[in-house]
């Protein structure tokens, strides 16, 4: 069972992208999340891996070249019932396989928002790889293991430049 869990976590991934803008700094926060724009995640050679659009109001990145399509259509409650649950599960399965194919390769990004375009933005990557510590192979207890990738980008939209957030 542990071998199957490793294989599934290696071939299925969940991805979250945060594009942090220091121009949105307030007295309570060091940056805010960019609310609109486009992002291209790239590998070390500069090859595009995934294209995304930032969706307002929550700054969620929707991948426009997602082979599975947009699973959000199932999250909105349409279609209802079992067909909606099955549709969402199938869409998420396809999306997680697609994301696992490129997520471990991300090294930089290009960000566009309004008239500002910033190339070669470094990406901080965090991969939660501790599924094996808590995973119980039962659907009602532990569920199915996925690799979880979090990508953080830091920009200054007023200077139209990539920035380093510090240590």
N, C-alpha and C positions, 0 to 999 in steps of 0.2 A: 504494500500500500504506500509506503514512504516513497518508493521509486515512482509510482504514478503521480503522487503529489509533487515531486520535484519536476517531473516532465510537464505537468499542467502549469505550474508556476513559471516554467521556462518558456512555454509556448503561448501563454495568455497573460496579458498585462492591462493594467488600468493606468491612465496617464492624467496628471493634473498639471496645468501650466499657469504660473502666476507671473504677470508682467507688471513689475513694481516701478512706479514713477516717482522719483524724489521731488519733482516739481509739485507734487500734490501733498507735500509735507505740511503738517499742522502741529499745533502745540501738543497734541496727543499721539501723533504717529510720525515716524521718520519717512514714510512714503505712503502712497495710495496705489491701488491697482488701476491700471489703465482701463478705461471704460469702453473704448471703441478703437478699432483698427484691425490690422492684419499681422500675422506672424508666420514666418517660414522657419521651421526647425531644420538644422543642417548638421551633417557629419563633419569630421575633421578636415575633409578635403573641400568642403563648401557645397557638396551635393545636397539638394533639397530632399528631405525625408518626408515631411508632412507640412501641409498648408492649412492655416487656421484663420478664422475670423473671430474677433472678440465680441461676445454677445452681451449687450446691456440687459438689465442693470447690474448683473452680478459678476461681470468681467469673466464669464465662462468662455473658454476657447472651444469653438466648434471646428472640427477638422473638415474642410471643404472637399478634400480628396479621399475621405474615409470610404473604403471599399464597402463597408456595411451600410452606408447611408446614415441618416440622422435618427438615432434611437429616441431622441426627445419626443418624436411624434407619438410614441407609446407612453411616455411619462405624463403627457397632458391628459391622459384618461381616454383618448380616442385611438383605436377602437376599445370598447369596453369588454369586460368579461374575460373569459379564457383565451379568446383570440388575441386580445391585447397583451396578456401575460406571455403567451407563447411567442408572439411577435417580438416583444421586448427581449425575451430570453435569447431568441435566435439572433436578433440584431446585436445584442451585447456580446454574444459568443463570437460572432464574426468580427466585431470591432476589436475585441480583446486579442484575437489572433493577429489582426492587422497591426495593432499597436506593438505587440511583442516582436514583430518583424523588424521594427526600426528603433524602438525606444532606447535600447542600450547603446545606440550609435550617436545619439545627440551630443553635440559639442558646442554649437553656437546657433545664433538665430538672426533673422532680419526682422525688424519691426517697422511697420508703417502706421502712422496715425495723423490724419489731416495732411498737411504739407510736409511733415517730418518723416524721413526714412532713415533708419539706422541699420547699417550692416555690421556683421561680425560682433554681435552682442554675445559676450560669454554667458554660458548657461551653467548655473549651479544645479547639479543633479543629486537627488537623494533617491535611493532605491531601498525600499523596505523589503528585506530578504530574510525575515525571521519567521516566515509562515510555518516552518517545520517545528518551531517551539510551541505553538498553540494549536496547530491543525489537528482536528479530529475528523476522520473521513466519514462523517455522517451528515446528511443534508440538514437535519434539524439541530445539529450542534455546531459543527465547525464550517460547514459549507465547502466550497471549492476554493483551493488556493490560487491566487493571482499574484504576479509581481506588481508592485505598486511603485510607479515612478512619479516623482514630483520635480518639476523643472521651474527654477526661479530665474528671472531675468530682471536686471536693474537698469533703468534708463533715466535720463533727464529730458523731458519733452520740450522744455523751454530752450535748452542748448542743443537739442537734437543729437544727443550723444549717449553712448553706453557709459555707465558709471559703476564703481565698485562700492558695495554697501559697507565695506569694512570687513573685519575678521569673521 
